């Protein structure tokens, strides 16, 4: 006799897949942090690790919690908290990495090499010429 797969089982499997993809993304981001040549590219790897390595597993945890009947009514609190945290990370991580990159560029704390085009430097030069 064939057992019917319940919605809870599907939620748990999808959540576990999301958590696994997040683990792989964190591993790739860690390798990128070690291998990339300069601050700005490493910051990109860190942001990828944050978005794919934190947001996606939190969504996976929400799915697993929603499918875990043994948690009782608390499963919805856990799922809701995971979703809220994931949305906050999705909004704040890119803004934070942008602020770090802009501050490092403006203070010249990190060398922008190799570069093809530097729009921030061009904007800074235009601003200095306009003030003169």
N, C-alpha and C positions, 0 to 999 in steps of 0.2 A: 504494500500500500504506500502511496506517495504522500509525504507530509506536505502540508501547505506552509509556505513561507509567510510568516507574519510581517506586518509593517515594522514592528519593533526590531525584528531580525535584520531587515533591510536597512533601517536607520543605523543600527550598530555596525554593520559591514561598511556602509558608506562613511561613517565616522572614522572607522579604523583605517580606511583607505586615505582619507584626508589627513589623518595623523601621520601615516606612513609617507605621504608626499611631502609633508612638512619636515619630517626628519631628513629626507633626501635633500630638500632645499637648504636646510641648515648646514648639512655636510658640504654641499656645493658652495654655499656662501663662505664657510670657514676656509675652504681651499682657496677661494678667490681672495679672501683677506690675506692669506699668506703669499699668494703668487702674483697678485697684481702689482704694477710698478710704482704707482704714486697714490697720494692721499685721496684724490678725487675718485679714482677708479675703485679704490678700496672702500670708500664711502658708498659707492654704488653697490658693491657686493654686500656691505652691511645692511643697506636698505632692502635689498632683495631677500636677505636672510630674515629681516624683520617682517616683511610683508608675507612672504610665502612660508617662512619658518615659524611665525607666531600667529598670524591671522588664520591661516588654513587649519592648523591643528586646533585652534580654539573653536572654530566652526565644527571640526570633527568631534571635539569633546561635547559640544552642544548636541550634536546628533546622537552620540553614544548615550548621553544623559537622557535625552528624550526617549530613547528606546529601552532604557534600563528600568524595567518595572520594579525591580527589587529596591530602588531608591524611594519608592512611594511618591508622595506629593512633593518631596524635595527635589525630584528630578527636574521639575520645571524651573525651580530657582537656580539650579546649577546650569541648566541650558540657557536661561535668560541672562545670567551673569556672564557666561562665556560669550554670548552674542554681543552684549554691550561692550565687553572688554575688546573683542575682536574689531568692532566698529570704531572704537576709540583708537586702537592701534592703526587701523586703516587710515584714519584721518590725521593723526598726530605724527606718525613716523615719517612720511614724506615731508611734512612741514619742518620737522626737526632736522632732517638731513639737509634740506635746502638751507636752513639757517646756518648750520655748521659749514656747509660749502661756501656760502656767501661770506661768512665771517673769516674763514681761512683765506679766501681770495682777497678780500679787502685789506686784511692785515698783512698780507704777503707771508703768512706763516708757512704755507705749503707752496712749493714750486709747481707751476702749471706746465709740466713737460711730460711727454711730447704734446704739442698742441697744434691744431690747424687754424682754428678761429677762436678768438677770445672776445666775445661780445661784451662781457663785463668790463674788460680793460678799455675797449673802444668807448663805452658809455662814460667811463671815468674820465678819459681824455677829453671827450666832448664837453663834459661838465666843467673841467678845468679851463678849457679854452673859452667857454661861455662866460665864466666869472671874470676873466681878464679884461 
